[in-house]
Amino acid sequence: MLKATGIVRKVDELGRLVIPIELRRTMGINIKDDMEIYLDAENIILEKYEPACLFCGNTENLKPSGKRIVCTDCINRLVEE
């Protein structure tokens, strides 16, 4: 369920929208953090990007593998096979 904040912002000439600092602090969004953008029917949803394992979705013990990210558990399973 969406929660109204009462905050309204205008989109600038370049299509940018400023997320107020109060919301960034509440959501743990820092300068230079990556954000994912989703569409849900008529809504645009912004979510702080958290990298996850390509195979299992785990967000801990991640290692880059080329352009992809894989957790150490999946790496170990692949090596065993």
C-alpha positions, -999 to 999 in steps of 0.1 A, spaced: 0 0 0 13 34 -9 17 60 19 11 97 10 38 121 23 22 154 14 54 164 -5 50 177 -40 79 184 -63 81 196 -99 101 178 -127 127 202 -141 136 209 -178 159 178 -179 133 155 -164 149 154 -130 130 152 -97 146 159 -63 139 134 -35 137 154 -3 164 148 23 138 137 49 128 109 26 164 100 17 173 98 54 143 77 62 150 53 34 188 51 39 195 66 4 229 84 2 245 105 -24 257 84 -54 235 54 -44 221 35 -73 184 35 -77 162 10 -96 131 22 -114 100 1 -117 66 6 -133 35 -7 -116 3 0 -136 2 38 -133 29 43 -107 67 49 -109 85 31 -81 120 40 -70 139 15 -49 175 16 -36 195 -9 -57 209 -38 -38 231 -61 -59 221 -98 -57 235 -131 -69 226 -139 -105 216 -175 -95 200 -174 -61 192 -138 -53 214 -138 -22 227 -103 -12 256 -114 9 291 -126 1 290 -114 -35 318 -115 -60 319 -100 -95 322 -125 -123 327 -106 -155 297 -83 -157 276 -104 -134 275 -109 -96 275 -143 -80 276 -153 -43 303 -174 -29 279 -203 -22 269 -205 -59 305 -202 -69 314 -231 -47 284 -252 -61 296 -244 -96 331 -255 -89 319 -287 -73 299 -296 -104 
